[in-house]
Amino acid sequence: MNASLRQWLNIYQYLAGICDAGSGLLLIGFPGFTLGLVGLTLVSVPLTRFIGVFVFAVGLSYLWAVIRWPLNVHSVQVWLTQWKLTAAVRSLVALFLLWQVAAHAVEYRWLTIAVFDGLLAVIQVIGVDQGWIERAA
């Protein structure tokens, strides 16, 4: 067991969860304002709110794991599953946005979201590969 690593993973879970859940709620409640914070233009309120629900759900998955399943030897599989699924989702979002920016289908500012999601996906893939969760339990 590595208590320091566990502490960092818990912090990561809370930050990723709060960031996504908070962003999702803002996209649902205040779509134009929220997109404006990152310099994006609101195209469709219903579509932006739908995206907000999705982002909120991803954020809740981080918070659910850290709150409901504190990291220990009994919760390793829950955390690994959550990390693998959200890394896959984040990778797909990042790749999709990169494709859309390259095709000039969306504003270049969407790269901010692609980079953020891609970075978290890479962190999680490295963490799973390096056994961070198992070592922290």
PyRosetta script that sets phi, psi and omega in degrees:
from pyrosetta import init, pose_from_sequence

init()
pose = pose_from_sequence("MNASLRQWLNIYQYLAGICDAGSGLLLIGFPGFTLGLVGLTLVSVPLTRFIGVFVFAVGLSYLWAVIRWPLNVHSVQVWLTQWKLTAAVRSLVALFLLWQVAAHAVEYRWLTIAVFDGLLAVIQVIGVDQGWIERAA")
pose.set_psi(1, 136.4)
pose.set_omega(1, 178.7)
pose.set_phi(2, -121.9)
pose.set_psi(2, 100.1)
pose.set_omega(2, -174.8)
pose.set_phi(3, -63.6)
pose.set_psi(3, -37.0)
pose.set_omega(3, 179.9)
pose.set_phi(4, -65.6)
pose.set_psi(4, -44.5)
pose.set_omega(4, 177.9)
pose.set_phi(5, -63.1)
pose.set_psi(5, -40.8)
pose.set_omega(5, 178.1)
pose.set_phi(6, -60.8)
pose.set_psi(6, -41.9)
pose.set_omega(6, 179.4)
pose.set_phi(7, -61.9)
pose.set_psi(7, -43.8)
pose.set_omega(7, 178.9)
pose.set_phi(8, -64.7)
pose.set_psi(8, -40.2)
pose.set_omega(8, 178.7)
pose.set_phi(9, -66.4)
pose.set_psi(9, -38.3)
pose.set_omega(9, 176.3)
pose.set_phi(10, -63.4)
pose.set_psi(10, -43.2)
pose.set_omega(10, 177.7)
pose.set_phi(11, -61.1)
pose.set_psi(11, -44.9)
pose.set_omega(11, 178.4)
pose.set_phi(12, -58.4)
pose.set_psi(12, -47.2)
pose.set_omega(12, -179.5)
pose.set_phi(13, -58.5)
pose.set_psi(13, -47.3)
pose.set_omega(13, -179.4)
pose.set_phi(14, -64.2)
pose.set_psi(14, -44.7)
pose.set_omega(14, -179.0)
pose.set_phi(15, -64.4)
pose.set_psi(15, -46.6)
pose.set_omega(15, 179.1)
pose.set_phi(16, -63.2)
pose.set_psi(16, -42.3)
pose.set_omega(16, -179.2)
pose.set_phi(17, -65.7)
pose.set_psi(17, -46.5)
pose.set_omega(17, -179.1)
pose.set_phi(18, -67.2)
pose.set_psi(18, -40.9)
pose.set_omega(18, 179.2)
pose.set_phi(19, -60.4)
pose.set_psi(19, -50.7)
pose.set_omega(19, -178.1)
pose.set_phi(20, -71.4)
pose.set_psi(20, -44.9)
pose.set_omega(20, -179.9)
pose.set_phi(21, -62.8)
pose.set_psi(21, -41.9)
pose.set_omega(21, 178.3)
pose.set_phi(22, -65.6)
pose.set_psi(22, -44.2)
pose.set_omega(22, 177.6)
pose.set_phi(23, -62.5)
pose.set_psi(23, -41.5)
pose.set_omega(23, 178.9)
pose.set_phi(24, -61.2)
pose.set_psi(24, -45.4)
pose.set_omega(24, 179.0)
pose.set_phi(25, -63.2)
pose.set_psi(25, -40.3)
pose.set_omega(25, 177.5)
pose.set_phi(26, -64.6)
pose.set_psi(26, -40.0)
pose.set_omega(26, 177.7)
pose.set_phi(27, -65.0)
pose.set_psi(27, -34.3)
pose.set_omega(27, 178.6)
pose.set_phi(28, -71.6)
pose.set_psi(28, -47.3)
pose.set_omega(28, -173.7)
pose.set_phi(29, -84.9)
pose.set_psi(29, -35.4)
pose.set_omega(29, -174.3)
pose.set_phi(30, -138.8)
pose.set_psi(30, 66.6)
pose.set_omega(30, -172.2)
pose.set_phi(31, -59.6)
pose.set_psi(31, -45.3)
pose.set_omega(31, -178.2)
pose.set_phi(32, -66.0)
pose.set_psi(32, -44.6)
pose.set_omega(32, 178.6)
pose.set_phi(33, -60.7)
pose.set_psi(33, -45.8)
pose.set_omega(33, -175.7)
pose.set_phi(34, -65.3)
pose.set_psi(34, -46.8)
pose.set_omega(34, 178.0)
pose.set_phi(35, -65.0)
pose.set_psi(35, -34.5)
pose.set_omega(35, 177.8)
pose.set_phi(36, -62.6)
pose.set_psi(36, -29.0)
pose.set_omega(36, 178.5)
pose.set_phi(37, -61.1)
pose.set_psi(37, -31.0)
pose.set_omega(37, 178.7)
pose.set_phi(38, -107.2)
pose.set_psi(38, 13.3)
pose.set_omega(38, 174.6)
pose.set_phi(39, 77.9)
pose.set_psi(39, 21.9)
pose.set_omega(39, -179.8)
pose.set_phi(40, -99.3)
pose.set_psi(40, 150.4)
pose.set_omega(40, 179.9)
pose.set_phi(41, -90.5)
pose.set_psi(41, 134.8)
pose.set_omega(41, 176.9)
pose.set_phi(42, -75.5)
pose.set_psi(42, 123.0)
pose.set_omega(42, -179.4)
pose.set_phi(43, -101.5)
pose.set_psi(43, -46.5)
pose.set_omega(43, -176.4)
pose.set_phi(44, -143.9)
pose.set_psi(44, 119.7)
pose.set_omega(44, 179.4)
pose.set_phi(45, -62.4)
pose.set_psi(45, -49.5)
pose.set_omega(45, -179.8)
pose.set_phi(46, -60.6)
pose.set_psi(46, -40.7)
pose.set_omega(46, 179.8)
pose.set_phi(47, -66.6)
pose.set_psi(47, -41.9)
pose.set_omega(47, 178.9)
pose.set_phi(48, -63.5)
pose.set_psi(48, -40.2)
pose.set_omega(48, 177.4)
pose.set_phi(49, -66.6)
pose.set_psi(49, -36.5)
pose.set_omega(49, 176.2)
pose.set_phi(50, -62.4)
pose.set_psi(50, -44.4)
pose.set_omega(50, 176.2)
pose.set_phi(51, -60.8)
pose.set_psi(51, -38.8)
pose.set_omega(51, 177.9)
pose.set_phi(52, -59.8)
pose.set_psi(52, -40.6)
pose.set_omega(52, 177.7)
pose.set_phi(53, -62.0)
pose.set_psi(53, -43.3)
pose.set_omega(53, 179.3)
pose.set_phi(54, -62.6)
pose.set_psi(54, -48.2)
pose.set_omega(54, -179.7)
pose.set_phi(55, -62.9)
pose.set_psi(55, -41.2)
pose.set_omega(55, 177.4)
pose.set_phi(56, -59.7)
pose.set_psi(56, -43.6)
pose.set_omega(56, -179.8)
pose.set_phi(57, -63.9)
pose.set_psi(57, -40.1)
pose.set_omega(57, 177.1)
pose.set_phi(58, -62.0)
pose.set_psi(58, -45.4)
pose.set_omega(58, 178.2)
pose.set_phi(59, -60.7)
pose.set_psi(59, -40.4)
pose.set_omega(59, 178.3)
pose.set_phi(60, -63.7)
pose.set_psi(60, -32.0)
pose.set_omega(60, -179.9)
pose.set_phi(61, -63.5)
pose.set_psi(61, -37.6)
pose.set_omega(61, 176.6)
pose.set_phi(62, -65.8)
pose.set_psi(62, -46.7)
pose.set_omega(62, -177.9)
pose.set_phi(63, -67.4)
pose.set_psi(63, -38.0)
pose.set_omega(63, 178.4)
pose.set_phi(64, -60.1)
pose.set_psi(64, -45.1)
pose.set_omega(64, -178.4)
pose.set_phi(65, -63.4)
pose.set_psi(65, -48.4)
pose.set_omega(65, -174.3)
pose.set_phi(66, -72.5)
pose.set_psi(66, -31.9)
pose.set_omega(66, -178.4)
pose.set_phi(67, -86.2)
pose.set_psi(67, -47.8)
pose.set_omega(67, -175.4)
pose.set_phi(68, -80.3)
pose.set_psi(68, -31.7)
pose.set_omega(68, -176.0)
pose.set_phi(69, -125.8)
pose.set_psi(69, 72.0)
pose.set_omega(69, 178.2)
pose.set_phi(70, -51.1)
pose.set_psi(70, 141.0)
pose.set_omega(70, -173.3)
pose.set_phi(71, -66.8)
pose.set_psi(71, 114.7)
pose.set_omega(71, 173.8)
pose.set_phi(72, -156.1)
pose.set_psi(72, -175.8)
pose.set_omega(72, -175.5)
pose.set_phi(73, -62.1)
pose.set_psi(73, -24.2)
pose.set_omega(73, -178.0)
pose.set_phi(74, -84.9)
pose.set_psi(74, -15.5)
pose.set_omega(74, -176.0)
pose.set_phi(75, -111.1)
pose.set_psi(75, 4.9)
pose.set_omega(75, -177.0)
pose.set_phi(76, -54.9)
pose.set_psi(76, -46.7)
pose.set_omega(76, -176.8)
pose.set_phi(77, -65.1)
pose.set_psi(77, -35.2)
pose.set_omega(77, 177.2)
pose.set_phi(78, -63.6)
pose.set_psi(78, -48.0)
pose.set_omega(78, -179.3)
pose.set_phi(79, -64.2)
pose.set_psi(79, -43.3)
pose.set_omega(79, 178.9)
pose.set_phi(80, -61.1)
pose.set_psi(80, -42.3)
pose.set_omega(80, 179.0)
pose.set_phi(81, -63.3)
pose.set_psi(81, -46.1)
pose.set_omega(81, -179.9)
pose.set_phi(82, -62.2)
pose.set_psi(82, -43.3)
pose.set_omega(82, -179.8)
pose.set_phi(83, -66.1)
pose.set_psi(83, -43.3)
pose.set_omega(83, -178.7)
pose.set_phi(84, -65.5)
pose.set_psi(84, -43.8)
pose.set_omega(84, -179.5)
pose.set_phi(85, -66.2)
pose.set_psi(85, -45.7)
pose.set_omega(85, -178.6)
pose.set_phi(86, -71.0)
pose.set_psi(86, -31.0)
pose.set_omega(86, 174.9)
pose.set_phi(87, -64.9)
pose.set_psi(87, -40.4)
pose.set_omega(87, 178.3)
pose.set_phi(88, -64.8)
pose.set_psi(88, -45.7)
pose.set_omega(88, 179.8)
pose.set_phi(89, -61.8)
pose.set_psi(89, -47.8)
pose.set_omega(89, -179.2)
pose.set_phi(90, -62.8)
pose.set_psi(90, -39.7)
pose.set_omega(90, 177.7)
pose.set_phi(91, -62.0)
pose.set_psi(91, -44.2)
pose.set_omega(91, 180.0)
pose.set_phi(92, -65.0)
pose.set_psi(92, -41.4)
pose.set_omega(92, 177.7)
pose.set_phi(93, -62.0)
pose.set_psi(93, -47.0)
pose.set_omega(93, -179.5)
pose.set_phi(94, -60.8)
pose.set_psi(94, -46.5)
pose.set_omega(94, 179.9)
pose.set_phi(95, -64.3)
pose.set_psi(95, -41.3)
pose.set_omega(95, 178.7)
pose.set_phi(96, -61.7)
pose.set_psi(96, -46.0)
pose.set_omega(96, -179.3)
pose.set_phi(97, -65.9)
pose.set_psi(97, -39.8)
pose.set_omega(97, 176.5)
pose.set_phi(98, -59.8)
pose.set_psi(98, -43.5)
pose.set_omega(98, 178.1)
pose.set_phi(99, -61.2)
pose.set_psi(99, -45.7)
pose.set_omega(99, -177.7)
pose.set_phi(100, -66.5)
pose.set_psi(100, -37.6)
pose.set_omega(100, 176.7)
pose.set_phi(101, -67.4)
pose.set_psi(101, -44.7)
pose.set_omega(101, 179.2)
pose.set_phi(102, -61.5)
pose.set_psi(102, -32.9)
pose.set_omega(102, 179.4)
pose.set_phi(103, -85.5)
pose.set_psi(103, 2.2)
pose.set_omega(103, -178.6)
pose.set_phi(104, 59.5)
pose.set_psi(104, 31.0)
pose.set_omega(104, 179.1)
pose.set_phi(105, -88.6)
pose.set_psi(105, -22.6)
pose.set_omega(105, 177.5)
pose.set_phi(106, -135.4)
pose.set_psi(106, 164.1)
pose.set_omega(106, 179.6)
pose.set_phi(107, -61.4)
pose.set_psi(107, 148.4)
pose.set_omega(107, 179.4)
pose.set_phi(108, -62.8)
pose.set_psi(108, -22.5)
pose.set_omega(108, 180.0)
pose.set_phi(109, -64.1)
pose.set_psi(109, -16.8)
pose.set_omega(109, 175.2)
pose.set_phi(110, -63.8)
pose.set_psi(110, -16.5)
pose.set_omega(110, 176.9)
pose.set_phi(111, -59.5)
pose.set_psi(111, -29.8)
pose.set_omega(111, 177.5)
pose.set_phi(112, -57.5)
pose.set_psi(112, -45.7)
pose.set_omega(112, -179.5)
pose.set_phi(113, -71.2)
pose.set_psi(113, -39.2)
pose.set_omega(113, 177.9)
pose.set_phi(114, -61.2)
pose.set_psi(114, -43.9)
pose.set_omega(114, -179.9)
pose.set_phi(115, -66.4)
pose.set_psi(115, -43.7)
pose.set_omega(115, 179.7)
pose.set_phi(116, -60.9)
pose.set_psi(116, -51.1)
pose.set_omega(116, 179.9)
pose.set_phi(117, -64.1)
pose.set_psi(117, -40.8)
pose.set_omega(117, 178.5)
pose.set_phi(118, -63.1)
pose.set_psi(118, -40.9)
pose.set_omega(118, 178.9)
pose.set_phi(119, -62.6)
pose.set_psi(119, -46.7)
pose.set_omega(119, 179.2)
pose.set_phi(120, -65.6)
pose.set_psi(120, -36.4)
pose.set_omega(120, 176.9)
pose.set_phi(121, -62.5)
pose.set_psi(121, -44.5)
pose.set_omega(121, 179.8)
pose.set_phi(122, -62.9)
pose.set_psi(122, -43.6)
pose.set_omega(122, 177.8)
pose.set_phi(123, -57.2)
pose.set_psi(123, -45.6)
pose.set_omega(123, -177.0)
pose.set_phi(124, -69.9)
pose.set_psi(124, -39.5)
pose.set_omega(124, 177.8)
pose.set_phi(125, -63.1)
pose.set_psi(125, -44.6)
pose.set_omega(125, 177.4)
pose.set_phi(126, -62.1)
pose.set_psi(126, -44.8)
pose.set_omega(126, -179.6)
pose.set_phi(127, -60.3)
pose.set_psi(127, -43.1)
pose.set_omega(127, 178.3)
pose.set_phi(128, -65.5)
pose.set_psi(128, -45.4)
pose.set_omega(128, -178.8)
pose.set_phi(129, -63.0)
pose.set_psi(129, -37.8)
pose.set_omega(129, -177.5)
pose.set_phi(130, -86.4)
pose.set_psi(130, -4.0)
pose.set_omega(130, 177.2)
pose.set_phi(131, 74.7)
pose.set_psi(131, 28.6)
pose.set_omega(131, -178.3)
pose.set_phi(132, -57.8)
pose.set_psi(132, -44.7)
pose.set_omega(132, -175.9)
pose.set_phi(133, -65.2)
pose.set_psi(133, -46.3)
pose.set_omega(133, 179.8)
pose.set_phi(134, -62.1)
pose.set_psi(134, -41.5)
pose.set_omega(134, -179.7)
pose.set_phi(135, -68.5)
pose.set_psi(135, -33.4)
pose.set_omega(135, -178.1)
pose.set_phi(136, -77.0)
pose.set_psi(136, -22.6)
pose.set_omega(136, -178.0)
pose.set_phi(137, -74.0)
pose.dump_pdb("model.pdb")
